[in-house]
């Protein structure tokens, strides 16, 4: 079982009423924990994107000049991958 710690959290009463209405009192904790995990994952992803911002210099990657160039690059990678797969398994 996962180690837990009891912590008091203040909720607006209308939010708690809605939570109980749709989730049920017996499932409050699970719902809040699951929602917190999801939002925390989003926050971590946002932070990682912010931290990575600016490390990609466009002049070093002329093949990514336009969205069409990027699509062509991705398509080429997929075709090469598919060709390798066919060579291995056919």
PyMOL Python script that loads the backbone (N, CA, C, O; Angstrom):
from pymol import cmd

cmd.read_pdbstr("""\
ATOM      1  N   UNK A   1       0.827  -1.186   0.000  1.00  0.00           N
ATOM      2  CA  UNK A   1       0.000   0.000   0.000  1.00  0.00           C
ATOM      3  C   UNK A   1       0.870   1.247   0.000  1.00  0.00           C
ATOM      4  O   UNK A   1       1.926   1.284   0.630  1.00  0.00           O
ATOM      5  N   UNK A   2       0.414   2.256  -0.709  1.00  0.00           N
ATOM      6  CA  UNK A   2       1.145   3.510  -0.808  1.00  0.00           C
ATOM      7  C   UNK A   2       1.130   4.243   0.531  1.00  0.00           C
ATOM      8  O   UNK A   2       0.100   4.312   1.202  1.00  0.00           O
ATOM      9  N   UNK A   3       2.290   4.791   0.910  1.00  0.00           N
ATOM     10  CA  UNK A   3       2.379   5.549   2.148  1.00  0.00           C
ATOM     11  C   UNK A   3       1.598   6.851   1.986  1.00  0.00           C
ATOM     12  O   UNK A   3       1.737   7.539   0.975  1.00  0.00           O
ATOM     13  N   UNK A   4       0.788   7.185   2.971  1.00  0.00           N
ATOM     14  CA  UNK A   4      -0.032   8.392   2.895  1.00  0.00           C
ATOM     15  C   UNK A   4       0.162   9.255   4.132  1.00  0.00           C
ATOM     16  O   UNK A   4       0.703   8.818   5.148  1.00  0.00           O
ATOM     17  N   UNK A   5      -0.292  10.480   4.015  1.00  0.00           N
ATOM     18  CA  UNK A   5      -0.235  11.415   5.132  1.00  0.00           C
ATOM     19  C   UNK A   5      -1.522  12.224   5.120  1.00  0.00           C
ATOM     20  O   UNK A   5      -1.910  12.745   4.074  1.00  0.00           O
ATOM     21  N   UNK A   6      -2.174  12.336   6.232  1.00  0.00           N
ATOM     22  CA  UNK A   6      -3.398  13.102   6.367  1.00  0.00           C
ATOM     23  C   UNK A   6      -3.051  14.582   6.420  1.00  0.00           C
ATOM     24  O   UNK A   6      -2.202  15.003   7.205  1.00  0.00           O
ATOM     25  N   UNK A   7      -3.718  15.371   5.573  1.00  0.00           N
ATOM     26  CA  UNK A   7      -3.473  16.804   5.572  1.00  0.00           C
ATOM     27  C   UNK A   7      -4.795  17.551   5.400  1.00  0.00           C
ATOM     28  O   UNK A   7      -5.594  17.221   4.523  1.00  0.00           O
ATOM     29  N   UNK A   8      -5.015  18.545   6.231  1.00  0.00           N
ATOM     30  CA  UNK A   8      -6.269  19.305   6.085  1.00  0.00           C
ATOM     31  C   UNK A   8      -6.185  20.253   4.889  1.00  0.00           C
ATOM     32  O   UNK A   8      -5.189  20.951   4.702  1.00  0.00           O
ATOM     33  N   UNK A   9      -7.229  20.264   4.100  1.00  0.00           N
ATOM     34  CA  UNK A   9      -7.288  21.160   2.947  1.00  0.00           C
ATOM     35  C   UNK A   9      -8.624  21.885   3.003  1.00  0.00           C
ATOM     36  O   UNK A   9      -9.664  21.262   3.218  1.00  0.00           O
ATOM     37  N   UNK A  10      -8.598  23.183   2.813  1.00  0.00           N
ATOM     38  CA  UNK A  10      -9.835  23.961   2.804  1.00  0.00           C
ATOM     39  C   UNK A  10     -10.393  23.997   1.390  1.00  0.00           C
ATOM     40  O   UNK A  10      -9.683  24.317   0.436  1.00  0.00           O
ATOM     41  N   UNK A  11     -11.682  23.664   1.268  1.00  0.00           N
ATOM     42  CA  UNK A  11     -12.391  23.693  -0.006  1.00  0.00           C
ATOM     43  C   UNK A  11     -13.559  24.667   0.095  1.00  0.00           C
ATOM     44  O   UNK A  11     -14.198  24.757   1.142  1.00  0.00           O
ATOM     45  N   UNK A  12     -13.837  25.380  -0.959  1.00  0.00           N
ATOM     46  CA  UNK A  12     -15.076  26.163  -0.956  1.00  0.00           C
ATOM     47  C   UNK A  12     -16.250  25.191  -0.812  1.00  0.00           C
ATOM     48  O   UNK A  12     -16.252  24.125  -1.428  1.00  0.00           O
ATOM     49  N   UNK A  13     -17.236  25.552  -0.007  1.00  0.00           N
ATOM     50  CA  UNK A  13     -18.332  24.628   0.275  1.00  0.00           C
ATOM     51  C   UNK A  13     -19.106  24.232  -0.977  1.00  0.00           C
ATOM     52  O   UNK A  13     -19.544  23.088  -1.097  1.00  0.00           O
ATOM     53  N   UNK A  14     -19.280  25.172  -1.915  1.00  0.00           N
ATOM     54  CA  UNK A  14     -20.014  24.815  -3.137  1.00  0.00           C
ATOM     55  C   UNK A  14     -19.245  23.796  -3.969  1.00  0.00           C
ATOM     56  O   UNK A  14     -19.848  22.925  -4.595  1.00  0.00           O
ATOM     57  N   UNK A  15     -17.921  23.900  -3.979  1.00  0.00           N
ATOM     58  CA  UNK A  15     -17.100  22.930  -4.709  1.00  0.00           C
ATOM     59  C   UNK A  15     -17.192  21.552  -4.061  1.00  0.00           C
ATOM     60  O   UNK A  15     -17.306  20.540  -4.753  1.00  0.00           O
ATOM     61  N   UNK A  16     -17.144  21.516  -2.757  1.00  0.00           N
ATOM     62  CA  UNK A  16     -17.256  20.251  -2.033  1.00  0.00           C
ATOM     63  C   UNK A  16     -18.628  19.617  -2.235  1.00  0.00           C
ATOM     64  O   UNK A  16     -18.735  18.397  -2.367  1.00  0.00           O
ATOM     65  N   UNK A  17     -19.669  20.432  -2.259  1.00  0.00           N
ATOM     66  CA  UNK A  17     -21.027  19.930  -2.509  1.00  0.00           C
ATOM     67  C   UNK A  17     -21.101  19.294  -3.893  1.00  0.00           C
ATOM     68  O   UNK A  17     -21.639  18.198  -4.051  1.00  0.00           O
ATOM     69  N   UNK A  18     -20.560  19.985  -4.892  1.00  0.00           N
ATOM     70  CA  UNK A  18     -20.543  19.439  -6.258  1.00  0.00           C
ATOM     71  C   UNK A  18     -19.723  18.160  -6.327  1.00  0.00           C
ATOM     72  O   UNK A  18     -20.121  17.192  -6.975  1.00  0.00           O
ATOM     73  N   UNK A  19     -18.587  18.161  -5.664  1.00  0.00           N
ATOM     74  CA  UNK A  19     -17.726  16.980  -5.656  1.00  0.00           C
ATOM     75  C   UNK A  19     -18.492  15.782  -5.101  1.00  0.00           C
ATOM     76  O   UNK A  19     -18.478  14.704  -5.695  1.00  0.00           O
ATOM     77  N   UNK A  20     -19.151  15.967  -3.980  1.00  0.00           N
ATOM     78  CA  UNK A  20     -19.911  14.882  -3.369  1.00  0.00           C
ATOM     79  C   UNK A  20     -21.082  14.447  -4.254  1.00  0.00           C
ATOM     80  O   UNK A  20     -21.424  13.266  -4.308  1.00  0.00           O
ATOM     81  N   UNK A  21     -21.682  15.401  -4.937  1.00  0.00           N
ATOM     82  CA  UNK A  21     -22.817  15.104  -5.800  1.00  0.00           C
ATOM     83  C   UNK A  21     -22.401  14.200  -6.962  1.00  0.00           C
ATOM     84  O   UNK A  21     -23.125  13.265  -7.306  1.00  0.00           O
ATOM     85  N   UNK A  22     -21.262  14.467  -7.559  1.00  0.00           N
ATOM     86  CA  UNK A  22     -20.846  13.728  -8.753  1.00  0.00           C
ATOM     87  C   UNK A  22     -19.894  12.576  -8.481  1.00  0.00           C
ATOM     88  O   UNK A  22     -19.837  11.619  -9.253  1.00  0.00           O
ATOM     89  N   UNK A  23     -19.152  12.663  -7.397  1.00  0.00           N
ATOM     90  CA  UNK A  23     -18.161  11.621  -7.101  1.00  0.00           C
ATOM     91  C   UNK A  23     -18.596  10.762  -5.930  1.00  0.00           C
ATOM     92  O   UNK A  23     -18.349   9.556  -5.915  1.00  0.00           O
ATOM     93  N   UNK A  24     -19.225  11.359  -4.975  1.00  0.00           N
ATOM     94  CA  UNK A  24     -19.651  10.631  -3.783  1.00  0.00           C
ATOM     95  C   UNK A  24     -18.655  10.809  -2.659  1.00  0.00           C
ATOM     96  O   UNK A  24     -17.443  10.787  -2.872  1.00  0.00           O
ATOM     97  N   UNK A  25     -19.172  10.985  -1.475  1.00  0.00           N
ATOM     98  CA  UNK A  25     -18.325  11.236  -0.306  1.00  0.00           C
ATOM     99  C   UNK A  25     -17.269  10.163  -0.095  1.00  0.00           C
ATOM    100  O   UNK A  25     -16.144  10.468   0.300  1.00  0.00           O
ATOM    101  N   UNK A  26     -17.615   8.935  -0.350  1.00  0.00           N
ATOM    102  CA  UNK A  26     -16.674   7.849  -0.123  1.00  0.00           C
ATOM    103  C   UNK A  26     -15.514   7.809  -1.110  1.00  0.00           C
ATOM    104  O   UNK A  26     -14.555   7.059  -0.925  1.00  0.00           O
ATOM    105  N   UNK A  27     -15.608   8.623  -2.160  1.00  0.00           N
ATOM    106  CA  UNK A  27     -14.570   8.604  -3.200  1.00  0.00           C
ATOM    107  C   UNK A  27     -13.859   9.937  -3.359  1.00  0.00           C
ATOM    108  O   UNK A  27     -13.117  10.140  -4.319  1.00  0.00           O
ATOM    109  N   UNK A  28     -14.084  10.839  -2.425  1.00  0.00           N
ATOM    110  CA  UNK A  28     -13.449  12.155  -2.465  1.00  0.00           C
ATOM    111  C   UNK A  28     -11.938  12.068  -2.584  1.00  0.00           C
ATOM    112  O   UNK A  28     -11.345  12.626  -3.506  1.00  0.00           O
ATOM    113  N   UNK A  29     -11.331  11.376  -1.661  1.00  0.00           N
ATOM    114  CA  UNK A  29      -9.864  11.333  -1.616  1.00  0.00           C
ATOM    115  C   UNK A  29      -9.269  10.792  -2.907  1.00  0.00           C
ATOM    116  O   UNK A  29      -8.324  11.368  -3.446  1.00  0.00           O
ATOM    117  N   UNK A  30      -9.814   9.693  -3.401  1.00  0.00           N
ATOM    118  CA  UNK A  30      -9.286   9.109  -4.638  1.00  0.00           C
ATOM    119  C   UNK A  30      -9.414  10.088  -5.793  1.00  0.00           C
ATOM    120  O   UNK A  30      -8.482  10.250  -6.581  1.00  0.00           O
ATOM    121  N   UNK A  31     -10.555  10.737  -5.894  1.00  0.00           N
ATOM    122  CA  UNK A  31     -10.783  11.691  -6.971  1.00  0.00           C
ATOM    123  C   UNK A  31      -9.783  12.848  -6.882  1.00  0.00           C
ATOM    124  O   UNK A  31      -9.168  13.224  -7.880  1.00  0.00           O
ATOM    125  N   UNK A  32      -9.630  13.399  -5.697  1.00  0.00           N
ATOM    126  CA  UNK A  32      -8.718  14.538  -5.509  1.00  0.00           C
ATOM    127  C   UNK A  32      -7.277  14.126  -5.767  1.00  0.00           C
ATOM    128  O   UNK A  32      -6.524  14.884  -6.379  1.00  0.00           O
ATOM    129  N   UNK A  33      -6.876  12.940  -5.314  1.00  0.00           N
ATOM    130  CA  UNK A  33      -5.515  12.449  -5.554  1.00  0.00           C
ATOM    131  C   UNK A  33      -5.275  12.252  -7.042  1.00  0.00           C
ATOM    132  O   UNK A  33      -4.241  12.668  -7.564  1.00  0.00           O
ATOM    133  N   UNK A  34      -6.229  11.616  -7.736  1.00  0.00           N
ATOM    134  CA  UNK A  34      -6.081  11.401  -9.184  1.00  0.00           C
ATOM    135  C   UNK A  34      -5.997  12.729  -9.938  1.00  0.00           C
ATOM    136  O   UNK A  34      -5.159  12.895 -10.825  1.00  0.00           O
ATOM    137  N   UNK A  35      -6.871  13.673  -9.579  1.00  0.00           N
ATOM    138  CA  UNK A  35      -6.871  14.982 -10.235  1.00  0.00           C
ATOM    139  C   UNK A  35      -5.559  15.716  -9.966  1.00  0.00           C
ATOM    140  O   UNK A  35      -5.015  16.364 -10.860  1.00  0.00           O
ATOM    141  N   UNK A  36      -5.055  15.617  -8.749  1.00  0.00           N
ATOM    142  CA  UNK A  36      -3.792  16.264  -8.398  1.00  0.00           C
ATOM    143  C   UNK A  36      -2.639  15.660  -9.192  1.00  0.00           C
ATOM    144  O   UNK A  36      -1.776  16.387  -9.684  1.00  0.00           O
ATOM    145  N   UNK A  37      -2.621  14.340  -9.321  1.00  0.00           N
ATOM    146  CA  UNK A  37      -1.568  13.686 -10.111  1.00  0.00           C
ATOM    147  C   UNK A  37      -1.583  14.174 -11.563  1.00  0.00           C
ATOM    148  O   UNK A  37      -0.536  14.476 -12.135  1.00  0.00           O
ATOM    149  N   UNK A  38      -2.775  14.246 -12.146  1.00  0.00           N
ATOM    150  CA  UNK A  38      -2.895  14.703 -13.536  1.00  0.00           C
ATOM    151  C   UNK A  38      -2.399  16.134 -13.691  1.00  0.00           C
ATOM    152  O   UNK A  38      -1.621  16.426 -14.600  1.00  0.00           O
ATOM    153  N   UNK A  39      -2.835  17.014 -12.825  1.00  0.00           N
ATOM    154  CA  UNK A  39      -2.443  18.419 -12.910  1.00  0.00           C
ATOM    155  C   UNK A  39      -0.962  18.607 -12.605  1.00  0.00           C
ATOM    156  O   UNK A  39      -0.304  19.458 -13.202  1.00  0.00           O
ATOM    157  N   UNK A  40      -0.440  17.815 -11.677  1.00  0.00           N
ATOM    158  CA  UNK A  40       0.978  17.888 -11.365  1.00  0.00           C
ATOM    159  C   UNK A  40       1.817  17.449 -12.564  1.00  0.00           C
ATOM    160  O   UNK A  40       2.861  18.039 -12.840  1.00  0.00           O
ATOM    161  N   UNK A  41       1.367  16.419 -13.273  1.00  0.00           N
ATOM    162  CA  UNK A  41       2.062  15.975 -14.482  1.00  0.00           C
ATOM    163  C   UNK A  41       2.064  17.090 -15.522  1.00  0.00           C
ATOM    164  O   UNK A  41       3.083  17.336 -16.166  1.00  0.00           O
ATOM    165  N   UNK A  42       0.929  17.762 -15.688  1.00  0.00           N
ATOM    166  CA  UNK A  42       0.854  18.896 -16.625  1.00  0.00           C
ATOM    167  C   UNK A  42       1.810  20.010 -16.216  1.00  0.00           C
ATOM    168  O   UNK A  42       2.494  20.590 -17.059  1.00  0.00           O
ATOM    169  N   UNK A  43       1.854  20.304 -14.928  1.00  0.00           N
ATOM    170  CA  UNK A  43       2.743  21.360 -14.433  1.00  0.00           C
ATOM    171  C   UNK A  43       4.204  21.001 -14.697  1.00  0.00           C
ATOM    172  O   UNK A  43       4.997  21.858 -15.085  1.00  0.00           O
ATOM    173  N   UNK A  44       4.554  19.737 -14.486  1.00  0.00           N
ATOM    174  CA  UNK A  44       5.926  19.286 -14.753  1.00  0.00           C
ATOM    175  C   UNK A  44       6.257  19.397 -16.231  1.00  0.00           C
ATOM    176  O   UNK A  44       7.360  19.807 -16.592  1.00  0.00           O
ATOM    177  N   UNK A  45       5.310  19.034 -17.090  1.00  0.00           N
ATOM    178  CA  UNK A  45       5.535  19.134 -18.533  1.00  0.00           C
ATOM    179  C   UNK A  45       5.699  20.588 -18.956  1.00  0.00           C
ATOM    180  O   UNK A  45       6.582  20.908 -19.751  1.00  0.00           O
ATOM    181  N   UNK A  46       4.844  21.478 -18.425  1.00  0.00           N
ATOM    182  CA  UNK A  46       4.980  22.910 -18.736  1.00  0.00           C
ATOM    183  C   UNK A  46       6.345  23.427 -18.326  1.00  0.00           C
ATOM    184  O   UNK A  46       6.986  24.173 -19.067  1.00  0.00           O
ATOM    185  N   UNK A  47       6.789  23.026 -17.139  1.00  0.00           N
ATOM    186  CA  UNK A  47       8.095  23.470 -16.622  1.00  0.00           C
ATOM    187  C   UNK A  47       9.220  22.952 -17.520  1.00  0.00           C
ATOM    188  O   UNK A  47      10.158  23.690 -17.820  1.00  0.00           O
ATOM    189  N   UNK A  48       9.135  21.695 -17.950  1.00  0.00           N
ATOM    190  CA  UNK A  48      10.158  21.125 -18.827  1.00  0.00           C
ATOM    191  C   UNK A  48      10.190  21.863 -20.160  1.00  0.00           C
ATOM    192  O   UNK A  48      11.265  22.122 -20.701  1.00  0.00           O
ATOM    193  N   UNK A  49       9.026  22.199 -20.686  1.00  0.00           N
ATOM    194  CA  UNK A  49       8.962  22.940 -21.953  1.00  0.00           C
ATOM    195  C   UNK A  49       9.571  24.325 -21.775  1.00  0.00           C
ATOM    196  O   UNK A  49      10.317  24.789 -22.636  1.00  0.00           O
ATOM    197  N   UNK A  50       9.260  24.985 -20.670  1.00  0.00           N
ATOM    198  CA  UNK A  50       9.837  26.307 -20.404  1.00  0.00           C
ATOM    199  C   UNK A  50      11.351  26.222 -20.271  1.00  0.00           C
ATOM    200  O   UNK A  50      12.072  27.080 -20.779  1.00  0.00           O
ATOM    201  N   UNK A  51      11.834  25.187 -19.589  1.00  0.00           N
ATOM    202  CA  UNK A  51      13.274  25.023 -19.403  1.00  0.00           C
ATOM    203  C   UNK A  51      13.986  24.733 -20.720  1.00  0.00           C
ATOM    204  O   UNK A  51      15.138  25.122 -20.908  1.00  0.00           O
ATOM    205  N   UNK A  52      13.294  24.049 -21.630  1.00  0.00           N
ATOM    206  CA  UNK A  52      13.900  23.697 -22.917  1.00  0.00           C
ATOM    207  C   UNK A  52      13.786  24.831 -23.929  1.00  0.00           C
ATOM    208  O   UNK A  52      14.445  24.806 -24.968  1.00  0.00           O
ATOM    209  N   UNK A  53      12.967  25.804 -23.636  1.00  0.00           N
ATOM    210  CA  UNK A  53      12.742  26.910 -24.563  1.00  0.00           C
ATOM    211  C   UNK A  53      14.058  27.621 -24.866  1.00  0.00           C
ATOM    212  O   UNK A  53      14.805  28.004 -23.965  1.00  0.00           O
ATOM    213  N   UNK A  54      14.315  27.783 -26.159  1.00  0.00           N
ATOM    214  CA  UNK A  54      15.511  28.513 -26.578  1.00  0.00           C
ATOM    215  C   UNK A  54      16.736  27.654 -26.824  1.00  0.00           C
ATOM    216  O   UNK A  54      17.745  28.163 -27.313  1.00  0.00           O
ATOM    217  N   UNK A  55      16.684  26.360 -26.498  1.00  0.00           N
ATOM    218  CA  UNK A  55      17.871  25.527 -26.719  1.00  0.00           C
ATOM    219  C   UNK A  55      17.972  25.077 -28.170  1.00  0.00           C
ATOM    220  O   UNK A  55      19.007  24.569 -28.602  1.00  0.00           O
ATOM    221  N   UNK A  56      16.901  25.265 -28.910  1.00  0.00           N
ATOM    222  CA  UNK A  56      16.833  24.850 -30.309  1.00  0.00           C
ATOM    223  C   UNK A  56      17.100  26.087 -31.159  1.00  0.00           C
ATOM    224  O   UNK A  56      16.276  27.001 -31.189  1.00  0.00           O
ATOM    225  N   UNK A  57      18.242  26.132 -31.853  1.00  0.00           N
ATOM    226  CA  UNK A  57      18.594  27.275 -32.685  1.00  0.00           C
ATOM    227  C   UNK A  57      18.247  26.963 -34.133  1.00  0.00           C
ATOM    228  O   UNK A  57      18.794  26.034 -34.726  1.00  0.00           O
ATOM    229  N   UNK A  58      17.333  27.746 -34.698  1.00  0.00           N
ATOM    230  CA  UNK A  58      16.823  27.476 -36.037  1.00  0.00           C
ATOM    231  C   UNK A  58      17.922  27.459 -37.096  1.00  0.00           C
ATOM    232  O   UNK A  58      17.824  26.711 -38.069  1.00  0.00           O
ATOM    233  N   UNK A  59      18.948  28.257 -36.926  1.00  0.00           N
ATOM    234  CA  UNK A  59      20.004  28.295 -37.948  1.00  0.00           C
ATOM    235  C   UNK A  59      20.776  26.977 -38.035  1.00  0.00           C
ATOM    236  O   UNK A  59      21.393  26.678 -39.058  1.00  0.00           O
ATOM    237  N   UNK A  60      20.739  26.206 -36.974  1.00  0.00           N
ATOM    238  CA  UNK A  60      21.414  24.904 -36.979  1.00  0.00           C
ATOM    239  C   UNK A  60      20.573  23.818 -37.643  1.00  0.00           C
ATOM    240  O   UNK A  60      21.075  22.728 -37.916  1.00  0.00           O
ATOM    241  N   UNK A  61      19.303  24.106 -37.905  1.00  0.00           N
ATOM    242  CA  UNK A  61      18.385  23.121 -38.473  1.00  0.00           C
ATOM    243  C   UNK A  61      17.569  23.739 -39.614  1.00  0.00           C
ATOM    244  O   UNK A  61      16.371  23.977 -39.462  1.00  0.00           O
ATOM    245  N   UNK A  62      18.213  23.994 -40.745  1.00  0.00           N
ATOM    246  CA  UNK A  62      17.494  24.620 -41.857  1.00  0.00           C
ATOM    247  C   UNK A  62      16.374  23.736 -42.399  1.00  0.00           C
ATOM    248  O   UNK A  62      15.447  24.237 -43.035  1.00  0.00           O
ATOM    249  N   UNK A  63      16.449  22.420 -42.154  1.00  0.00           N
ATOM    250  CA  UNK A  63      15.405  21.519 -42.634  1.00  0.00           C
ATOM    251  C   UNK A  63      14.090  21.712 -41.879  1.00  0.00           C
ATOM    252  O   UNK A  63      13.078  21.118 -42.249  1.00  0.00           O
ATOM    253  N   UNK A  64      14.090  22.529 -40.832  1.00  0.00           N
ATOM    254  CA  UNK A  64      12.893  22.796 -40.042  1.00  0.00           C
ATOM    255  C   UNK A  64      12.408  24.237 -40.218  1.00  0.00           C
ATOM    256  O   UNK A  64      11.765  24.793 -39.328  1.00  0.00           O
ATOM    257  N   UNK A  65      12.714  24.825 -41.351  1.00  0.00           N
ATOM    258  CA  UNK A  65      12.398  26.242 -41.562  1.00  0.00           C
ATOM    259  C   UNK A  65      10.890  26.515 -41.550  1.00  0.00           C
ATOM    260  O   UNK A  65      10.444  27.504 -40.968  1.00  0.00           O
ATOM    261  N   UNK A  66      10.117  25.652 -42.181  1.00  0.00           N
ATOM    262  CA  UNK A  66       8.668  25.846 -42.230  1.00  0.00           C
ATOM    263  C   UNK A  66       7.968  24.598 -41.688  1.00  0.00           C
ATOM    264  O   UNK A  66       8.588  23.547 -41.520  1.00  0.00           O
ATOM    265  N   UNK A  67       6.686  24.731 -41.422  1.00  0.00           N
ATOM    266  CA  UNK A  67       5.936  23.558 -40.937  1.00  0.00           C
ATOM    267  C   UNK A  67       5.881  22.481 -42.025  1.00  0.00           C
ATOM    268  O   UNK A  67       5.848  21.289 -41.717  1.00  0.00           O
ATOM    269  N   UNK A  68       5.873  22.890 -43.277  1.00  0.00           N
ATOM    270  CA  UNK A  68       5.900  21.912 -44.376  1.00  0.00           C
ATOM    271  C   UNK A  68       7.231  21.162 -44.389  1.00  0.00           C
ATOM    272  O   UNK A  68       7.264  19.951 -44.609  1.00  0.00           O
ATOM    273  N   UNK A  69       8.330  21.885 -44.153  1.00  0.00           N
ATOM    274  CA  UNK A  69       9.648  21.234 -44.079  1.00  0.00           C
ATOM    275  C   UNK A  69       9.673  20.204 -42.951  1.00  0.00           C
ATOM    276  O   UNK A  69      10.210  19.108 -43.112  1.00  0.00           O
ATOM    277  N   UNK A  70       9.095  20.561 -41.823  1.00  0.00           N
ATOM    278  CA  UNK A  70       9.072  19.641 -40.679  1.00  0.00           C
ATOM    279  C   UNK A  70       8.234  18.407 -41.018  1.00  0.00           C
ATOM    280  O   UNK A  70       8.628  17.281 -40.713  1.00  0.00           O
ATOM    281  N   UNK A  71       7.080  18.622 -41.648  1.00  0.00           N
ATOM    282  CA  UNK A  71       6.227  17.492 -42.049  1.00  0.00           C
ATOM    283  C   UNK A  71       6.966  16.567 -43.005  1.00  0.00           C
ATOM    284  O   UNK A  71       6.881  15.345 -42.880  1.00  0.00           O
ATOM    285  N   UNK A  72       7.687  17.141 -43.954  1.00  0.00           N
ATOM    286  CA  UNK A  72       8.461  16.329 -44.896  1.00  0.00           C
ATOM    287  C   UNK A  72       9.544  15.540 -44.178  1.00  0.00           C
ATOM    288  O   UNK A  72       9.788  14.378 -44.500  1.00  0.00           O
ATOM    289  N   UNK A  73      10.192  16.168 -43.209  1.00  0.00           N
ATOM    290  CA  UNK A  73      11.251  15.507 -42.448  1.00  0.00           C
ATOM    291  C   UNK A  73      10.677  14.324 -41.659  1.00  0.00           C
ATOM    292  O   UNK A  73      11.252  13.236 -41.652  1.00  0.00           O
ATOM    293  N   UNK A  74       9.549  14.549 -41.002  1.00  0.00           N
ATOM    294  CA  UNK A  74       8.906  13.477 -40.235  1.00  0.00           C
ATOM    295  C   UNK A  74       8.469  12.355 -41.173  1.00  0.00           C
ATOM    296  O   UNK A  74       8.667  11.179 -40.866  1.00  0.00           O
ATOM    297  N   UNK A  75       7.881  12.708 -42.306  1.00  0.00           N
ATOM    298  CA  UNK A  75       7.443  11.701 -43.279  1.00  0.00           C
ATOM    299  C   UNK A  75       8.635  10.854 -43.747  1.00  0.00           C
ATOM    300  O   UNK A  75       8.534   9.631 -43.848  1.00  0.00           O
ATOM    301  N   UNK A  76       9.754  11.512 -44.030  1.00  0.00           N
ATOM    302  CA  UNK A  76      10.956  10.801 -44.473  1.00  0.00           C
ATOM    303  C   UNK A  76      11.449   9.837 -43.385  1.00  0.00           C
ATOM    304  O   UNK A  76      11.806   8.696 -43.679  1.00  0.00           O
ATOM    305  N   UNK A  77      11.466  10.295 -42.146  1.00  0.00           N
ATOM    306  CA  UNK A  77      11.882   9.422 -41.032  1.00  0.00           C
ATOM    307  C   UNK A  77      10.987   8.191 -40.934  1.00  0.00           C
ATOM    308  O   UNK A  77      11.470   7.074 -40.751  1.00  0.00           O
ATOM    309  N   UNK A  78       9.687   8.405 -41.056  1.00  0.00           N
ATOM    310  CA  UNK A  78       8.743   7.288 -40.978  1.00  0.00           C
ATOM    311  C   UNK A  78       8.944   6.313 -42.133  1.00  0.00           C
ATOM    312  O   UNK A  78       8.881   5.097 -41.948  1.00  0.00           O
ATOM    313  N   UNK A  79       9.186   6.854 -43.322  1.00  0.00           N
ATOM    314  CA  UNK A  79       9.413   5.985 -44.480  1.00  0.00           C
ATOM    315  C   UNK A  79      10.686   5.161 -44.293  1.00  0.00           C
ATOM    316  O   UNK A  79      10.707   3.970 -44.606  1.00  0.00           O
ATOM    317  N   UNK A  80      11.742   5.789 -43.785  1.00  0.00           N
ATOM    318  CA  UNK A  80      12.991   5.063 -43.540  1.00  0.00           C
ATOM    319  C   UNK A  80      12.782   3.978 -42.493  1.00  0.00           C
ATOM    320  O   UNK A  80      13.280   2.861 -42.635  1.00  0.00           O
ATOM    321  N   UNK A  81      12.049   4.310 -41.451  1.00  0.00           N
ATOM    322  CA  UNK A  81      11.774   3.339 -40.395  1.00  0.00           C
ATOM    323  C   UNK A  81      10.962   2.161 -40.934  1.00  0.00           C
ATOM    324  O   UNK A  81      11.244   1.004 -40.626  1.00  0.00           O
ATOM    325  N   UNK A  82       9.958   2.475 -41.738  1.00  0.00           N
ATOM    326  CA  UNK A  82       9.118   1.426 -42.331  1.00  0.00           C
ATOM    327  C   UNK A  82       9.950   0.548 -43.268  1.00  0.00           C
ATOM    328  O   UNK A  82       9.762  -0.668 -43.300  1.00  0.00           O
ATOM    329  N   UNK A  83      10.855   1.141 -44.022  1.00  0.00           N
ATOM    330  CA  UNK A  83      11.711   0.372 -44.934  1.00  0.00           C
ATOM    331  C   UNK A  83      12.614  -0.579 -44.132  1.00  0.00           C
ATOM    332  O   UNK A  83      12.794  -1.733 -44.518  1.00  0.00           O
ATOM    333  N   UNK A  84      13.180  -0.096 -43.019  1.00  0.00           N
ATOM    334  CA  UNK A  84      14.024  -0.955 -42.166  1.00  0.00           C
ATOM    335  C   UNK A  84      13.207  -2.099 -41.592  1.00  0.00           C
ATOM    336  O   UNK A  84      13.677  -3.235 -41.536  1.00  0.00           O
ATOM    337  N   UNK A  85      11.982  -1.802 -41.164  1.00  0.00           N
ATOM    338  CA  UNK A  85      11.114  -2.836 -40.620  1.00  0.00           C
ATOM    339  C   UNK A  85      10.811  -3.894 -41.678  1.00  0.00           C
ATOM    340  O   UNK A  85      10.857  -5.091 -41.395  1.00  0.00           O
ATOM    341  N   UNK A  86      10.506  -3.458 -42.884  1.00  0.00           N
ATOM    342  CA  UNK A  86      10.212  -4.404 -43.959  1.00  0.00           C
ATOM    343  C   UNK A  86      11.440  -5.278 -44.266  1.00  0.00           C
ATOM    344  O   UNK A  86      11.309  -6.484 -44.477  1.00  0.00           O
ATOM    345  N   UNK A  87      12.619  -4.667 -44.289  1.00  0.00           N
ATOM    346  CA  UNK A  87      13.853  -5.420 -44.538  1.00  0.00           C
ATOM    347  C   UNK A  87      14.097  -6.492 -43.487  1.00  0.00           C
ATOM    348  O   UNK A  87      14.569  -7.587 -43.793  1.00  0.00           O
ATOM    349  N   UNK A  88      13.768  -6.158 -42.241  1.00  0.00           N
ATOM    350  CA  UNK A  88      13.998  -7.103 -41.145  1.00  0.00           C
ATOM    351  C   UNK A  88      12.989  -8.245 -41.117  1.00  0.00           C
ATOM    352  O   UNK A  88      13.345  -9.377 -40.786  1.00  0.00           O
ATOM    353  N   UNK A  89      11.747  -7.964 -41.457  1.00  0.00           N
ATOM    354  CA  UNK A  89      10.688  -8.940 -41.248  1.00  0.00           C
ATOM    355  C   UNK A  89      10.104  -9.530 -42.512  1.00  0.00           C
ATOM    356  O   UNK A  89       9.149 -10.303 -42.440  1.00  0.00           O
ATOM    357  N   UNK A  90      10.638  -9.197 -43.649  1.00  0.00           N
ATOM    358  CA  UNK A  90      10.103  -9.796 -44.880  1.00  0.00           C
ATOM    359  C   UNK A  90      11.127 -10.666 -45.531  1.00  0.00           C
ATOM    360  O   UNK A  90      10.861 -11.256 -46.578  1.00  0.00           O
TER     361      UNK A  90
END
""", "prot")
cmd.dss("prot")
cmd.show_as("cartoon", "prot")
cmd.util.cbc("prot")
cmd.orient("prot")
